[in-house]
Amino acid sequence: MSMDETIARINELSRKQKSGGLTDSEREEQSRLRQIYLAAIRKSFRAQLDQIEIVDDDKDKKPLH
């Protein structure tokens, strides 16, 4: 399942939850999909942070971590 499909399914389940409620299996699916989504966001953010370099006054590049 692509990330776009994952987000679409999360949104679909959210709308259903607001309108009438979810079954137990749908709640489990929603929780699992949210965890997948959050893991992808964290991975992407970590990759962005890993690309940051600090340049000091002497123009020496140093990694952020």
BAKE-847502 format. One record per residue: residue number from 1; residue in three letters; x, y, z of N, C-alpha, C in turn. Coordinates in nm, 4 decimals, decimal comma. Atoms other than C-alpha are relative to their C-alpha. Layout:
// residues N
+-----+--------+----------+----------+----------+----------+----------+----------+----------+----------+----------+
| num | residu |    neast |   nnorth |      nup |   caeast |  canorth |     caup |    ceast |   cnorth |      cup |
+-----+--------+----------+----------+----------+----------+----------+----------+----------+----------+----------+
| NUM |    ALA |        X |        Y |        Z |        X |        Y |        Z |        X |        Y |        Z |
...
+-----+--------+----------+----------+----------+----------+----------+----------+----------+----------+----------+
This chain:
// residues 65
+-----+--------+----------+----------+----------+----------+----------+----------+----------+----------+----------+
| num | residu |    neast |   nnorth |      nup |   caeast |  canorth |     caup |    ceast |   cnorth |      cup |
+-----+--------+----------+----------+----------+----------+----------+----------+----------+----------+----------+
|   1 |    MET |   0,0848 |  -0,1172 |   0,0000 |   0,0000 |   0,0000 |   0,0000 |   0,0894 |   0,1235 |   0,0000 |
|   2 |    SER |  -0,0793 |  -0,1222 |   0,0077 |   0,1425 |   0,3364 |  -0,0995 |  -0,0403 |   0,0948 |   0,1135 |
|   3 |    MET |   0,0304 |  -0,0962 |  -0,1062 |   0,1533 |   0,6286 |   0,1423 |  -0,1282 |   0,0762 |  -0,0318 |
|   4 |    ASP |   0,1239 |  -0,0684 |   0,0379 |  -0,1216 |   0,8054 |  -0,0547 |  -0,1219 |  -0,0868 |   0,0312 |
|   5 |    GLU |   0,1094 |   0,0918 |  -0,0305 |  -0,3424 |   0,4978 |  -0,0208 |  -0,0195 |  -0,0139 |   0,1510 |
|   6 |    THR |   0,0073 |   0,0095 |  -0,1459 |  -0,2585 |   0,4724 |   0,3496 |  -0,0716 |   0,1214 |   0,0574 |
|   7 |    ILE |   0,0628 |  -0,1236 |  -0,0477 |  -0,3551 |   0,8360 |   0,4087 |  -0,1479 |   0,0025 |  -0,0370 |
|   8 |    ALA |   0,1400 |   0,0024 |   0,0431 |  -0,6746 |   0,7948 |   0,2072 |  -0,0823 |  -0,0943 |   0,0877 |
|   9 |    ARG |   0,0723 |   0,0957 |  -0,0848 |  -0,7730 |   0,4901 |   0,4131 |  -0,0143 |   0,0535 |   0,1429 |
|  10 |    ILE |   0,0093 |  -0,0615 |  -0,1328 |  -0,6930 |   0,6698 |   0,7415 |  -0,1124 |   0,1031 |   0,0009 |
|  11 |    ASN |   0,1039 |  -0,1029 |   0,0093 |  -0,9144 |   0,9584 |   0,6310 |  -0,1391 |  -0,0614 |  -0,0140 |
|  12 |    GLU |   0,1277 |   0,0691 |   0,0166 |  -1,1902 |   0,7222 |   0,5229 |  -0,0495 |  -0,0556 |   0,1338 |
|  13 |    LEU |   0,0377 |   0,0544 |  -0,1303 |  -1,1881 |   0,5493 |   0,8605 |  -0,0343 |   0,1106 |   0,0993 |
|  14 |    SER |   0,0291 |  -0,1130 |  -0,0878 |  -1,1826 |   0,8851 |   1,0387 |  -0,1396 |   0,0552 |  -0,0269 |
|  15 |    ARG |   0,1349 |  -0,0480 |   0,0352 |  -1,4910 |   1,0033 |   0,8499 |  -0,1066 |  -0,0974 |   0,0492 |
|  16 |    LYS |   0,0955 |   0,1013 |  -0,0445 |  -1,6675 |   0,6752 |   0,9268 |  -0,0143 |   0,0035 |   0,1520 |
|  17 |    GLN |   0,0034 |  -0,0065 |  -0,1462 |  -1,5752 |   0,7056 |   1,2948 |  -0,0864 |   0,1171 |   0,0468 |
|  18 |    LYS |   0,0768 |  -0,1188 |  -0,0368 |  -1,7258 |   1,0547 |   1,3114 |  -0,1487 |  -0,0168 |  -0,0310 |
|  19 |    SER |   0,1393 |   0,0108 |   0,0432 |  -2,0444 |   0,9553 |   1,1302 |  -0,0772 |  -0,1127 |   0,0678 |
|  20 |    GLY |   0,0792 |   0,1084 |  -0,0576 |  -2,1330 |   0,6287 |   1,2957 |   0,0770 |  -0,0991 |   0,0836 |
|  21 |    GLY |  -0,0793 |   0,0919 |  -0,0801 |  -1,8476 |   0,4478 |   1,4590 |   0,0677 |  -0,1072 |  -0,0830 |
|  22 |    LEU |  -0,0795 |   0,1029 |   0,0669 |  -1,6015 |   0,1762 |   1,3709 |  -0,0183 |  -0,1340 |   0,0704 |
|  23 |    THR |  -0,0029 |   0,1329 |  -0,0596 |  -1,5994 |  -0,1965 |   1,4242 |   0,1353 |  -0,0189 |   0,0678 |
|  24 |    ASP |  -0,1274 |   0,0277 |  -0,0670 |  -1,3248 |  -0,3472 |   1,6374 |   0,1130 |  -0,0193 |  -0,1002 |
|  25 |    SER |  -0,1050 |   0,0240 |   0,0999 |  -1,1336 |  -0,4616 |   1,3295 |   0,0381 |   0,1299 |  -0,0711 |
|  26 |    GLU |  -0,0308 |  -0,1286 |   0,0632 |  -1,1604 |  -0,1155 |   1,1727 |   0,0819 |   0,0880 |   0,0936 |
|  27 |    ARG |  -0,0799 |  -0,0766 |  -0,0968 |  -1,0277 |   0,0458 |   1,4930 |   0,1442 |  -0,0515 |   0,0022 |
|  28 |    GLU |  -0,1342 |   0,0569 |   0,0049 |  -0,7322 |  -0,1940 |   1,4854 |   0,0725 |   0,0410 |  -0,1275 |
|  29 |    GLU |  -0,0590 |  -0,0411 |   0,1276 |  -0,6715 |  -0,1157 |   1,1175 |   0,0397 |   0,1468 |   0,0054 |
|  30 |    GLN |  -0,0280 |  -0,1431 |  -0,0104 |  -0,6905 |   0,2581 |   1,1880 |   0,1255 |   0,0236 |   0,0837 |
|  31 |    SER |  -0,1164 |  -0,0143 |  -0,0869 |  -0,4383 |   0,2277 |   1,4704 |   0,1274 |  -0,0450 |  -0,0712 |
|  32 |    ARG |  -0,1168 |   0,0528 |   0,0726 |  -0,2020 |   0,0167 |   1,2587 |   0,0429 |   0,0953 |  -0,1113 |
|  33 |    LEU |  -0,0313 |  -0,0929 |   0,1090 |  -0,2243 |   0,2574 |   0,9636 |   0,0599 |   0,1307 |   0,0526 |
|  34 |    ARG |  -0,0555 |  -0,1215 |  -0,0603 |  -0,1586 |   0,5564 |   1,1890 |   0,1451 |  -0,0216 |   0,0419 |
|  35 |    GLN |  -0,1371 |   0,0308 |  -0,0397 |   0,1534 |   0,3862 |   1,3246 |   0,0924 |  -0,0056 |  -0,1226 |
|  36 |    ILE |  -0,0780 |   0,0045 |   0,1244 |   0,2750 |   0,3196 |   0,9694 |   0,0269 |   0,1426 |  -0,0495 |
|  37 |    TYR |  -0,0124 |  -0,1388 |   0,0454 |   0,2101 |   0,6846 |   0,8773 |   0,1002 |   0,0761 |   0,0866 |
|  38 |    LEU |  -0,0915 |  -0,0706 |  -0,0895 |   0,3907 |   0,8197 |   1,1851 |   0,1441 |  -0,0475 |  -0,0174 |
|  39 |    ALA |  -0,1350 |   0,0524 |   0,0228 |   0,6896 |   0,5907 |   1,1234 |   0,0597 |   0,0603 |  -0,1270 |
|  40 |    ALA |  -0,0479 |  -0,0587 |   0,1258 |   0,7164 |   0,7245 |   0,7663 |   0,0359 |   0,1473 |   0,0193 |
|  41 |    ILE |  -0,0276 |  -0,1414 |  -0,0274 |   0,6992 |   1,0859 |   0,8892 |   0,1302 |   0,0132 |   0,0780 |
|  42 |    ARG |  -0,1225 |  -0,0055 |  -0,0810 |   0,9687 |   1,0208 |   1,1500 |   0,1231 |  -0,0319 |  -0,0843 |
|  43 |    LYS |  -0,1124 |   0,0386 |   0,0866 |   1,1925 |   0,8508 |   0,8923 |   0,0372 |   0,1148 |  -0,0938 |
|  44 |    SER |  -0,0240 |  -0,1118 |   0,0907 |   1,1521 |   1,1409 |   0,6501 |   0,0643 |   0,1177 |   0,0731 |
|  45 |    PHE |  -0,0542 |  -0,1106 |  -0,0778 |   1,2209 |   1,3990 |   0,9195 |   0,1441 |  -0,0282 |   0,0405 |
|  46 |    ARG |  -0,1360 |   0,0396 |  -0,0370 |   1,5303 |   1,2090 |   1,0377 |   0,0933 |   0,0160 |  -0,1198 |
|  47 |    ALA |  -0,0815 |  -0,0140 |   0,1203 |   1,6595 |   1,2002 |   0,6780 |   0,0306 |   0,1474 |  -0,0278 |
|  48 |    GLN |  -0,0228 |  -0,1431 |   0,0187 |   1,6153 |   1,5772 |   0,6534 |   0,1019 |   0,0519 |   0,1009 |
|  49 |    LEU |  -0,0943 |  -0,0443 |  -0,1028 |   1,7967 |   1,6331 |   0,9824 |   0,1413 |  -0,0500 |  -0,0278 |
|  50 |    ASP |  -0,1316 |   0,0564 |   0,0289 |   2,0808 |   1,4060 |   0,8730 |   0,0727 |   0,0764 |  -0,1108 |
|  51 |    GLN |  -0,0605 |  -0,0765 |   0,1087 |   2,1411 |   1,6337 |   0,5723 |   0,0487 |   0,1380 |   0,0443 |
|  52 |    ILE |  -0,0380 |  -0,1327 |  -0,0491 |   2,1917 |   1,9454 |   0,7862 |   0,1445 |  -0,0016 |   0,0481 |
|  53 |    GLU |  -0,1372 |  -0,0183 |  -0,0463 |   2,5476 |   2,0611 |   0,8373 |   0,0134 |   0,1402 |   0,0573 |
|  54 |    ILE |  -0,0261 |  -0,1298 |  -0,0610 |   2,6605 |   2,3419 |   1,0630 |   0,1356 |   0,0474 |  -0,0497 |
|  55 |    VAL |  -0,1248 |  -0,0584 |   0,0480 |   2,9261 |   2,5706 |   0,9168 |   0,0406 |   0,1073 |   0,1010 |
|  56 |    ASP |  -0,0436 |  -0,0982 |  -0,0994 |   3,1272 |   2,7578 |   1,1775 |   0,0703 |   0,1175 |  -0,0680 |
|  57 |    ASP |  -0,0620 |  -0,1206 |   0,0540 |   3,3096 |   3,0887 |   1,1328 |   0,1229 |  -0,0300 |  -0,0858 |
|  58 |    ASP |  -0,1174 |   0,0386 |   0,0786 |   3,6155 |   2,9090 |   0,9937 |  -0,0381 |  -0,0779 |  -0,1258 |
|  59 |    LYS |   0,0539 |   0,0701 |   0,1179 |   3,3960 |   2,7528 |   0,7218 |   0,0202 |  -0,1508 |   0,0093 |
|  60 |    ASP |  -0,0084 |   0,1444 |  -0,0195 |   3,4464 |   2,4066 |   0,8705 |  -0,1398 |  -0,0572 |   0,0077 |
|  61 |    LYS |   0,1310 |   0,0654 |  -0,0024 |   3,1508 |   2,1802 |   0,8050 |   0,0006 |  -0,1065 |   0,1083 |
|  62 |    LYS |   0,0155 |   0,0993 |  -0,1055 |   3,0291 |   1,9729 |   1,0957 |  -0,1422 |  -0,0555 |  -0,0082 |
|  63 |    PRO |   0,1352 |   0,0555 |   0,0005 |   2,7381 |   1,7300 |   1,0998 |  -0,0771 |   0,0465 |   0,1227 |
|  64 |    LEU |   0,0842 |  -0,0479 |  -0,1082 |   2,4457 |   1,8256 |   1,3200 |   0,0093 |  -0,0883 |   0,1236 |
|  65 |    HIS |  -0,0026 |   0,0903 |  -0,1154 |   2,4706 |   1,5178 |   1,5416 |   0,1356 |  -0,0535 |   0,0291 |
+-----+--------+----------+----------+----------+----------+----------+----------+----------+----------+----------+
